[in-house]
Amino acid sequence: MFRGEFKDFEKTPGTYTINVIATWYGITGLESTQFQIKGDASAVSLLQQKLDTDEARKYLSSNESDFEKDPIGQTLFKFLIIDFPDSAASNLKKIL
């Protein structure tokens, strides 16, 4: 039995092929399998996936004063919250 995990897999819809080569006591074997990821790859779904992270939640649930001593955090906060129109910011908060 073999098990593997794909780190940082973006889950982009499409058909993927996996080839596994194994050697055991001088014998080499090859096995291939295909799997398909179905879903929506629209810009909105990709944005939602990026916003559904701990980092985005941190900024979306914060106040600007939370980042007074963190200039990078303050810049990210301003980009995520202040630069979006009010309706967009509230919609982003609803997503998360």
C-alpha positions as CSV (number, residue, x, y, z in Angstrom):
1,M,0.0,0.0,0.0
2,F,1.2,3.5,-0.9
3,R,0.0,6.8,0.4
4,G,1.1,10.3,-0.5
5,E,0.1,13.9,0.1
6,F,0.4,16.9,-2.2
7,K,1.6,19.9,-0.2
8,D,0.4,23.4,-1.4
9,F,-2.0,21.8,-3.9
10,E,-4.1,24.6,-5.4
11,K,-7.1,22.3,-6.2
12,T,-7.4,23.8,-9.7
13,P,-10.1,22.0,-11.7
14,G,-8.7,19.6,-14.3
15,T,-7.5,16.1,-14.9
16,Y,-4.2,15.0,-13.2
17,T,-2.0,12.0,-13.8
18,I,0.2,10.5,-11.1
19,N,3.1,8.2,-12.1
20,V,4.7,6.1,-9.3
21,I,7.9,4.2,-9.9
22,A,9.0,1.8,-7.2
23,T,12.0,-0.5,-6.8
24,W,12.0,-3.5,-4.6
25,Y,14.7,-6.1,-4.5
26,G,16.0,-5.1,-7.9
27,I,12.6,-5.2,-9.5
28,T,11.2,-1.9,-10.8
29,G,7.5,-1.2,-11.4
30,L,5.5,1.6,-12.8
31,E,1.9,2.5,-12.0
32,S,-0.2,5.4,-13.3
33,T,-3.5,6.7,-12.1
34,Q,-5.6,9.7,-13.1
35,F,-8.0,11.7,-11.0
36,Q,-10.2,14.7,-11.8
37,I,-10.9,17.8,-9.7
38,K,-14.2,19.3,-10.5
39,G,-15.2,22.8,-9.4
40,D,-15.4,26.5,-10.2
41,A,-12.1,28.3,-11.1
42,S,-13.7,31.7,-11.5
43,A,-11.9,34.8,-10.2
44,V,-14.5,35.0,-7.4
45,S,-14.0,31.5,-6.2
46,L,-10.2,31.9,-6.3
47,L,-10.5,35.1,-4.3
48,Q,-12.8,33.4,-1.8
49,Q,-10.2,30.6,-1.4
50,K,-7.5,33.2,-0.7
51,L,-9.7,35.1,1.7
52,D,-10.5,31.8,3.6
53,T,-7.1,31.7,5.3
54,D,-6.1,32.5,8.8
55,E,-4.1,35.5,7.6
56,A,-7.0,37.1,5.8
57,R,-9.3,36.4,8.8
58,K,-6.9,38.1,11.1
59,Y,-7.1,41.3,9.1
60,L,-10.8,41.1,8.3
61,S,-11.7,40.8,12.0
62,S,-9.3,43.5,13.2
63,N,-9.4,47.3,13.7
64,E,-6.7,49.6,12.3
65,S,-5.5,50.4,15.9
66,D,-4.6,46.7,16.3
67,F,-1.6,47.4,14.0
68,E,-0.2,50.6,15.4
69,K,3.2,49.0,16.1
70,D,3.1,46.7,13.0
71,P,3.6,48.8,9.8
72,I,3.3,45.7,7.5
73,G,0.2,44.6,9.3
74,Q,-1.2,48.1,9.0
75,T,-0.5,48.2,5.3
76,L,-2.2,44.8,4.8
77,F,-5.2,45.9,6.9
78,K,-5.6,49.1,4.8
79,F,-5.4,47.1,1.6
80,L,-7.9,44.5,2.7
81,I,-10.4,46.7,4.5
82,I,-10.0,50.4,3.9
83,D,-9.3,50.3,0.2
84,F,-12.4,48.2,-0.5
85,P,-15.7,50.1,-0.7
86,D,-17.8,49.6,2.4
87,S,-20.2,47.2,0.7
88,A,-17.3,45.1,-0.6
89,A,-15.6,45.0,2.8
90,S,-18.8,43.8,4.5
91,N,-19.3,41.2,1.8
92,L,-15.8,39.9,2.4
93,K,-16.5,39.6,6.1
94,K,-19.7,37.6,5.4
95,I,-17.6,35.2,3.2
96,L,-15.3,34.4,6.1
